[in-house]
Amino acid sequence: MKTIFITMIAFATSLPLYAKDEDASAKFLSMCASCHVATSSVKLAPPIYAVKDHVIKAYPDRQDFIEQVVEWVEEPSRDISLMPGAINKFGLMPKLGFAKEDVRQIAGYIYDEELLPSQEYKKHYKKNHQPR
Ligand code: HEC
């Protein structure tokens, strides 16, 4: 009886968790990836790997990371920017008016997901971010 109960709980809790990840990934693709693409001939914004790399260095804790991204998307501004070079290159990210809850979910997804740098970004990073 006890085993059945535990199995049921595990099943009940694992399903929504999986669905949530899929959901976050879909939201990221529709709300952020149009600009934050890793490889594209049209360059609208830094690739999401680069964004994560900068934000996570300043905010290594998951909760702090999420708060920074939520605050940023709510009101992009030079004052809280961690990528001033990107603003100079692409212009300030527009205010998009997304629901905070969606952005919170997406931010957690970006933090958890293992994102890989493109070859192009590795070269850029070496050229521009190496200590002199
Ligand atoms: C219309 C294009 C566009 C969309 C859509 C977009 N961004 Fe951006 N984003 C930019 C640009 C351009 C920059 C680089 C310039 C800057 O930092 O303002 C940027 C920078 C950022 C940064 C780094 C900010 C900094 O300077 O510290 C974060 C974090 C970010 N975006 C998160 C997101 C998230 C999360 C989404 C989806 C909810 C998203 N963006 C959707 C264009 C976009």
Boltz pocket constraint, residues with backbone or C-beta under 6 A from the ligand:
constraints:
  - pocket:
      binder: B
      contacts: [[A, 28], [A, 31], [A, 32], [A, 33], [A, 34], [A, 35], [A, 36], [A, 44], [A, 45], [A, 46], [A, 51], [A, 55], [A, 68], [A, 69], [A, 72], [A, 73], [A, 76], [A, 77], [A, 80], [A, 81], [A, 82], [A, 83], [A, 84], [A, 86], [A, 87], [A, 90], [A, 91], [A, 92], [A, 93], [A, 94], [A, 96], [A, 98], [A, 103], [A, 106], [A, 107]]
      max_distance: 6.0
